[in-house]
Amino acid sequence: MRLDRYISKSRIIDIVSSDLEGALKELLEVCKLPEEAGMSKKQLLGELIEREQTMTTYLGSGIGLPHVRIPMKRPYQFAIGRCPRGLEFEGHDEYREMRLIFLLLASEKEKSYLNVLASLARTFQEPGVVEKLTHSKDLTELRESVASTFGGSGTKQGTKDNKFNRLILKEAVKVAKGSQSSAIMVFGDTFIGGVDLTESFGDMKTILVTQSATEASFDSKTVTAIIPARSFGHSRLSQLRSAMLIGLTRGIIKHNERLCCVGGLPHSNQFDTLVVVDVEREFQSVLTRQTDMLPAAVKPEVLERVLAIATELSVEGREGKPVGSLFVLGDSQQVRPHTKQLVLNPFFGYEAEERNILNPFMDETVKEFSLLDGAFIIRGDGVLEAAGTLIHANELPQQLPSGLGTRHAAAASISMATDCIALVVSASSGQVTLFRRGQMLPLIERNSNRDL
């Protein structure tokens, strides 16, 4: 999501205060509160501090993201402050690690509020972003770094400078046309710092798959769409199925399309792989038409966010140990009759916005509760209804492959009993598997012997 249109250089400052309240006051001073807000900056400061006392907005990695919704006509307003010595706040140690504060004022009517928070959080997780911002030598360089980070441009890598890479990209167009592919899918994480796609593939639709979109160099005329998907391990095209799933649910690709995929080993700075994929054949076990992939009640961005968390659990585990998890996404009214709480529901009683999976401050909470036995039940709009839930659907699918246990069986059965999607992270292998209508589709195969 492009956020640069809401960021003004005049609202990027160096913080003088040594405490959080003073820092927020400095940031509010450079903001322009509209008349329709109906409150003073002093009142808004009090609301921000009160929220901070209830739940910290420190994301980790030196980034603070205080945010509040107010009546205003424009969707968003940002103020950004750098505090190289950290801040004090009621004796909490984590604020001493804070180096950048991104204050977000959002309109009460803006529906994409949580999506913006999630987009910011994803950006800060990308390699090198925080370091680039915090190590800017002066305010001018900081403002330039913010503009490049959130404006969608970055450092160009050697895609065009390498003769072999130019040859692969040139041949990709020939292969795509010869195979009647409708799009070229480029895996940008092949390159350290992102790929350079400033040259067009002609009239070919171009899809960039990357977990570091801010570091890719591209033109809006050359890249049709960007799909965020985390790579893992050292396998070629490891993001392929996840990227295709996101592309299908977003409407970027259709089930009857064919894709020419270009990639290589992650961070090798070398394209070495061309693969033509028939989307319908790849997803034939779970897809008969475009609308089959996503239940009517589930928003695409919710599935995308849950998939990202499942991938992180698969790659990182929890506290250095592998964990298994089950996420059920769909109409909670349909799912509830097939569930029973194993423990007291940790999400009960909280406001819907506070327990929405799109809220980046929920990431660590979800990962912590992944240690509980049972499933996460998630509404189609992203609201977490329950954790530690037993699934007891009666519908039993055909025999599952050997090695899959009760968690996979529960996912398969609930996906048959209700119109939902179930995602499973295997505790033993780290494999991430999607279940839809009782059919399974491995999205991440950590122990696969294939070296694509």
C-alpha positions in Angstrom: 0.0 0.0 0.0 1.5 3.4 -1.0 1.6 5.6 2.0 3.8 8.4 0.8 0.8 10.6 -0.2 0.0 11.0 3.5 3.5 11.7 4.6 4.8 15.3 4.5 8.5 16.1 4.9 7.6 18.9 7.3 6.1 16.3 9.7 9.3 14.3 9.9 11.3 15.6 12.8 14.1 14.8 15.3 12.6 14.4 18.8 14.1 16.6 21.5 12.2 15.2 24.5 13.5 12.3 26.5 10.0 10.9 27.4 7.1 9.5 25.4 4.6 12.2 26.4 7.0 14.9 25.3 7.7 13.1 22.1 4.0 12.8 21.2 3.5 16.4 22.0 6.3 17.4 19.6 4.7 15.2 16.9 1.2 16.7 17.4 2.7 20.2 17.2 3.7 19.6 13.5 0.3 18.0 12.8 -2.7 20.1 11.5 -5.9 19.1 13.4 -9.0 19.8 11.3 -11.9 21.8 12.7 -14.1 18.7 12.4 -11.9 16.8 14.9 -13.7 18.6 17.7 -10.8 18.4 20.1 -7.6 20.2 21.1 -4.1 18.8 20.7 -3.9 18.6 24.5 -7.0 16.4 24.5 -5.7 14.2 21.7 -2.4 13.8 23.6 -4.3 12.6 26.7 -6.1 10.0 24.6 -2.9 8.7 23.1 -1.2 8.4 26.5 -4.3 6.7 27.9 -4.2 4.1 25.1 -0.5 3.6 25.6 -1.2 2.8 29.3 -3.8 0.2 28.3 -1.8 -1.5 25.5 1.7 -0.6 24.2 2.1 0.5 20.6 5.7 -0.5 20.5 6.2 -3.0 17.6 9.7 -4.0 18.5 12.8 -3.4 16.4 12.9 0.2 17.7 9.6 1.2 16.1 6.6 2.8 17.9 3.3 3.1 16.2 0.9 5.2 18.3 -2.4 5.6 16.5 -5.9 7.1 17.0 -9.0 7.7 15.0 -10.6 11.2 14.9 -13.3 12.9 12.9 -11.6 14.4 9.8 -12.1 14.5 6.1 -8.8 13.3 4.8 -8.2 9.5 5.4 -4.8 9.7 7.2 -2.1 12.0 8.5 1.4 10.9 9.6 4.0 12.5 11.8 7.3 10.8 12.2 9.9 11.4 14.9 13.4 10.0 15.4 14.6 9.5 19.0 18.1 8.1 18.8 18.5 7.8 22.6 15.1 6.1 23.3 12.3 7.3 25.5 11.1 7.0 29.1 7.5 6.0 29.9 6.4 4.9 33.3 9.5 2.8 33.9 8.8 0.4 30.9 12.1 -0.8 29.5 10.9 -1.4 26.0 10.4 2.4 25.3 14.2 2.9 25.9 14.7 0.8 22.8 12.4 3.0 20.7 14.2 4.9 17.9 11.4 5.9 15.6 7.8 6.9 16.3 5.2 6.8 13.5 2.2 8.7 14.8 -0.9 7.9 12.7 -4.1 10.0 12.8 -6.9 8.2 10.9 -10.4 9.3 9.9 -13.2 7.6 11.9 -14.8 6.8 8.5 -11.8 5.2 6.9 -12.4 1.4 6.5 -8.9 0.5 5.5 -7.5 1.7 8.9 -6.3 -1.8 10.0 -4.9 -2.5 6.6 -2.7 0.6 6.8 -1.4 -0.5 10.3 -0.7 -4.0 8.9 1.0 -2.6 5.8 3.2 -0.4 8.1 4.1 -3.4 10.3 5.0 -5.5 7.2 7.3 -2.8 5.9 9.2 -2.6 9.2 9.7 -6.3 9.1 11.5 -6.1 5.8 15.3 -6.6 6.0 17.2 -3.4 6.2 14.3 -0.9 6.5 14.6 0.0 10.1 18.4 0.2 9.9 18.2 2.5 6.9 15.8 4.9 8.7 17.5 4.9 12.1 21.0 5.3 10.7 20.3 8.3 8.5 23.1 10.8 9.2 20.8 13.9 9.4 17.2 15.0 9.1 17.5 15.5 5.3 18.7 12.0 4.7 16.0 10.6 7.1 13.3 12.4 5.0 14.7 11.0 1.8 14.9 7.5 3.3 11.2 7.7 4.4 10.2 8.9 1.0 12.0 6.1 -0.8 10.8 3.5 1.7 7.1 4.4 1.4 7.1 5.7 -2.1 7.8 2.3 -3.6 11.3 3.0 -5.0 14.6 1.7 -3.8 18.1 0.8 -4.7 18.4 -0.8 -8.1 20.2 -4.1 -8.1 22.2 -5.7 -10.9 19.3 -7.3 -12.8 20.1 -5.4 -16.0 23.9 -5.3 -15.4 24.2 -9.1 -15.5 24.2 -10.5 -19.1 22.8 -13.8 -18.0 19.9 -12.2 -16.1 19.0 -10.1 -19.1 19.1 -13.3 -21.2 16.7 -15.1 -18.8 14.2 -12.2 -18.7 14.4 -12.0 -22.5 13.8 -15.7 -22.9 11.0 -15.6 -20.3 9.0 -13.4 -22.7 9.5 -15.9 -25.5 8.5 -18.9 -23.2 5.5 -17.0 -22.0 4.2 -16.3 -25.4 5.1 -19.8 -26.7 3.2 -21.4 -23.8 0.3 -19.0 -24.1 0.9 -17.7 -20.6 -1.1 -14.7 -19.6 1.4 -13.3 -17.2 5.1 -13.4 -16.1 5.6 -13.9 -12.4 8.9 -12.6 -11.2 10.3 -13.7 -7.8 12.1 -10.6 -6.6 13.7 -12.1 -3.5 16.2 -13.8 -5.8 18.1 -10.5 -5.4 19.6 -9.0 -2.2 17.8 -5.6 -1.8 15.2 -6.3 -4.4 14.9 -6.7 -8.1 15.0 -4.1 -10.9 11.9 -4.2 -13.1 12.0 -0.8 -14.7 12.0 -2.4 -18.2 8.7 -3.5 -19.6 7.8 -7.0 -20.8 5.8 -5.5 -23.6 2.1 -6.2 -23.3 2.6 -9.0 -20.9 1.0 -8.8 -17.5 3.8 -8.7 -14.9 3.4 -9.8 -11.3 6.2 -9.2 -8.7 6.4 -11.6 -5.8 8.5 -10.4 -2.9 8.6 -10.0 0.8 10.6 -6.7 0.4 8.5 -4.6 -2.0 10.0 -1.3 -0.7 13.4 -2.4 -1.9 12.3 -3.4 -5.4 12.8 -0.9 -8.2 9.9 -0.8 -10.6 7.6 1.5 -12.6 3.9 1.4 -12.2 3.7 0.9 -16.0 5.9 -2.2 -15.9 4.5 -4.0 -12.9 0.8 -4.9 -13.0 0.6 -6.1 -9.3 2.8 -6.9 -6.3 2.1 -10.0 -4.2 3.7 -10.0 -0.7 4.8 -13.5 0.3 7.6 -14.6 2.6 10.3 -16.8 1.2 11.7 -19.6 3.4 14.7 -21.9 3.3 16.9 -21.9 0.2 14.5 -23.4 -2.3 13.8 -21.9 -5.6 10.2 -20.5 -6.0 9.3 -21.4 -2.5 6.7 -18.7 -2.5 4.9 -20.0 -5.6 1.8 -21.6 -4.2 1.3 -18.9 -1.5 1.7 -16.2 -4.1 -0.8 -17.9 -6.5 -3.3 -18.3 -3.7 -3.1 -14.6 -2.8 -3.3 -13.7 -6.5 -6.4 -15.8 -6.9 -8.2 -14.4 -3.9 -7.3 -10.8 -4.9 -8.4 -11.3 -8.5 -4.9 -10.6 -9.8 -4.9 -14.0 -11.6 -7.8 -16.3 -12.7 -8.1 -20.0 -12.3 -7.9 -20.7 -16.0 -4.7 -18.8 -16.6 -1.2 -20.0 -17.2 1.9 -18.3 -15.6 5.5 -18.1 -16.6 7.5 -17.9 -13.4 11.1 -16.5 -13.3 13.3 -17.0 -10.2 16.4 -18.3 -8.6 17.9 -19.2 -5.3 17.0 -16.5 -2.7 19.6 -13.7 -2.4 21.8 -15.3 -5.1 21.5 -12.3 -7.4 21.0 -14.7 -10.3 17.9 -15.8 -12.2 18.3 -19.5 -13.2 14.8 -20.9 -13.3 11.9 -20.7 -15.7 8.7 -22.6 -14.9 5.4 -22.6 -16.6 2.5 -23.2 -14.2 -1.2 -24.0 -15.1 -3.1 -22.4 -12.2 -6.2 -24.7 -12.5 -4.0 -27.9 -12.6 -2.0 -26.7 -9.6 -5.1 -26.1 -7.5 -7.4 -28.7 -9.1 -7.9 -30.5 -5.8 -9.5 -27.5 -4.1 -10.7 -25.3 -7.0 -13.4 -25.9 -9.6 -14.1 -22.2 -10.4 -12.8 -18.8 -9.3 -15.3 -18.3 -6.5 -14.5 -21.7 -4.9 -11.2 -20.7 -3.4 -12.5 -18.1 -0.9 -15.6 -18.5 1.2 -18.1 -15.7 0.7 -17.6 -14.5 4.3 -13.8 -14.3 4.2 -12.0 -11.1 3.0 -8.9 -11.7 0.9 -6.7 -9.6 3.1 -7.6 -11.7 6.1 -6.5 -14.9 4.5 -3.3 -13.2 3.4 -2.6 -12.1 6.9 -3.3 -15.5 8.5 -1.1 -17.1 5.8 1.7 -14.7 6.7 1.5 -15.6 10.4 1.3 -19.3 9.6 4.4 -18.9 7.5 6.3 -17.1 10.2 5.3 -19.9 12.7 6.5 -22.4 10.2 9.9 -20.7 9.7 10.6 -19.4 13.2 8.5 -21.6 15.5 8.1 -20.1 19.0 11.0 -19.3 21.3 13.2 -21.5 19.2 10.9 -24.5 19.3 8.6 -25.8 16.5 4.9 -25.3 17.1 1.7 -26.6 15.4 -1.3 -24.5 14.8 -4.8 -24.6 13.3 -6.6 -21.5 11.9 -10.2 -21.7 10.8 -11.5 -18.8 8.7 -15.1 -18.4 7.9 -18.6 -17.6 9.1 -18.2 -18.1 12.9 -22.0 -18.7 13.3 -21.6 -21.8 11.1 -18.4 -22.9 12.8 -19.4 -22.4 16.4 -21.8 -25.5 16.7 -18.8 -27.7 15.7 -16.5 -26.3 18.5 -15.9 -26.5 22.2 -13.5 -24.5 24.3 -10.6 -26.4 25.8 -9.6 -23.4 27.9 -11.1 -20.1 28.8 -11.3 -18.0 25.6 -8.5 -15.4 25.8 -10.2 -13.1 23.3 -13.5 -12.9 25.1 -14.6 -9.4 26.1 -12.2 -7.3 23.9 -13.4 -4.8 21.3 -13.5 -6.2 17.8 -10.9 -3.8 16.5 -8.4 -4.8 19.3 -8.7 -8.5 18.4 -8.7 -8.2 14.6 -6.0 -10.3 12.9 -5.2 -7.3 10.6 -4.1 -5.3 13.7 -0.3 -5.7 13.7 -0.3 -5.6 17.6 -2.1 -9.0 17.5 0.8 -10.8 15.8 2.7 -11.6 19.0 -0.5 -12.4 20.9 -1.5 -15.0 18.2 2.0 -16.5 18.2 1.9 -16.8 22.0 -1.5 -18.5 22.0 -0.3 -20.8 19.2 1.3 -22.8 22.1 -2.2 -23.7 23.3 -3.9 -27.0 22.1 -6.8 -26.4 19.8 -7.7 -24.0 17.0 -8.0 -20.3 16.4 -11.5 -19.4 15.1 -11.4 -16.3 12.9 -14.3 -14.4 11.5 -14.2 -13.5 7.8 -13.6 -9.9 8.6 -10.5 -10.8 10.6 -11.9 -10.7 14.2 -10.5 -13.4 16.4 -13.4 -15.1 18.1 -11.5 -17.8 20.1 -8.3 -19.7 20.7 -7.7 -23.1 22.3 -10.8 -24.5 20.6 -11.6 -28.2 20.1 -13.1 -29.0 16.6 -15.6 -31.9 16.7 -17.2 -31.8 13.2 -18.6 -35.2 12.2 -17.9 -35.0 8.5 -14.9 -37.2 7.8 -12.9 -36.8 4.6 -11.3 -39.6 2.6 -8.2 -41.1 4.2 -5.5 -38.5 4.8 -1.9 -39.2 3.8 0.2 -41.0 6.3 2.0 -38.9 8.8 -0.8 -36.4 9.2 -2.5 -36.4 12.7 -5.5 -35.1 14.5 -4.9 -31.4 13.7 -5.0 -32.1 10.0 -8.1 -34.4 10.4 -9.9 -31.6 12.3 -9.0 -29.1 9.6 -10.3 -31.4 6.9 -13.5 -32.2 8.7 -14.4 -28.6 9.6 -13.7 -27.5 6.0 -16.3 -30.1 4.9 -18.9 -29.3 7.5 -18.9 -25.5 7.0 -18.0 -23.0 4.3 -14.6 -22.1 5.6 -10.9 -22.4 5.0 -8.6 -24.1 7.5 -4.8 -23.6 7.6 -2.6 -26.0 9.5 1.0 -25.6 10.6 2.6 -28.9 11.2 4.5 -29.2 14.5 6.8 -32.0 13.2 7.7 -30.7 9.7 6.7 -27.0 9.6 4.6 -27.7 6.5 1.7 -25.3 6.0 -1.4 -26.9 4.5 -4.7 -25.4 3.3 -8.0 -27.3 3.5 -11.0 -26.4 1.5 -14.1 -28.6 1.2 -12.2 -31.5 2.7 -9.4 -31.3 0.1 -5.8 -30.5 1.1 -3.3 -28.3 -0.6 0.3 -28.0 0.7 1.4 -24.4 0.5 4.8 -24.7 2.1 6.6 -28.0 2.0 9.5 -27.6 4.4 10.8 -31.1 4.0 10.2 -31.4 0.3 13.0 -33.0 -1.7 12.1 -30.9 -4.7 14.7 -28.2 -5.5 12.7 -25.9 -7.8 
